[in-house]
Amino acid sequence: MNEPELRIPLERLREALDVLVRHVAASAPAGGIAIDQDAFWSVPVASMADVYSDPPELTIGMVSESWSQVEEMIDDEEKVIGYGLVWLADVLRAIGSKVV
C-alpha cells in the first residue's frame, strides 16, 4: 500500500529547528541541557516504518554515542553523512523528553 508522499521544505525545517532551540535555550541554565538518561530503546531504522509487520527486536542506543557522532560531523564536515539526522533525532528526543 503506497501512502502519499510528505514533502518537507528544508527552509521550514530549518525554521522549526531554530524556533525549538530558542525555546529550549530560554529555559536552559548555562546554555546547555543535562541529559540524565543516556540509554534508550531504539527501533532499527530499516524496520521502523514497516508498521504492517510484527514489531522488530529493539536495540539499545546511547544519547552520548549519538551526540558524539553529531559532534564529529560538526567538527569535520567531511564526516557528514545522512544518518547524522538519525543521531541528531536521538539527541533531540532526549532533550524534548527532558524539557517537557
N, C-alpha and C positions, 0 to 999 in steps of 0.2 A: 504494500500500500504506500503510494507516494504521497507525502504531505507537501503542502505549499512551501515554497522556499521563503525563508525570512531573510530580508536584506537589511543589514545594519549599517547605516552610513558611518564611516570612520570618524568623521568630524563630530558627529553626535556622540559616538563612543568616547572620544577624547573629552568632550564637554562633560559627559556623565562622570568619567573618572575624576576630572578636575573638581566638579561640584562635590562629589562624595569625599574626596581627600580634604578639601577645605572644611567640610562639615566635621570630619573626624579631627582635623587639626585644631579646630576651635575649642575642643574639649580635651585635647591630649596634653598631658603635663610634659614639659621639657621637650616638646616636639617629637615625641615618639610614643609608640604603643607597646606595652609589655604583654607578651603572649605567654600565658602560664600553662597552657595546654598544648604541648608540642605534637603529640601523636594524634592521629585521626584515622578513621576508617576511610578507605579510598576504593572507589569502583574503577576497575581497569578501563581506560579510555576507549579501547576497542569495542567494549560491550556496553558502554554507558548509555547509548541511545537505542539499544535493542530492547525496547520495552515489551515486545511481543514474545520474548523467550523468558525462561526462568532466570531469576537474578543470578549474576555471576558471583564467584567467590570474591569476598572482599580482601583487600590487601591493607597493609598499614603504611601510612605516609607520615612524614615528619615536616612540620612547618619550617623548622630550622633548615632542613635539607633543601626544601623548595626555595626558601629565601636565599640560601647560599648560591643556588643555581641562578636566581634572578640577579643577585649582586655581581656574579661573574660576567653576565651579559651587560650589565651597566658599566662595568669597568673595562670591558673589551668587546666592542660591538662586532668584532669578527666571530665571536662566540654566540651571537644571537641566532636562535632557531625558533620556529613557530611554536614548538612545545613549551617555550618560555611562557606563553599565555596560560598554559595549564598550571605551571608552577606559580605564576602570579595569582591565578584564581585560588590556589590553595591558601596563599598568604592573605588575600582579600577576604576569603571566607572566615579565616581565623580572626581577622580584625573586625569584620562585621559582627561575628558572634560575640566578640569581647565588648563592643560598644553599644550593643542592643539596649 
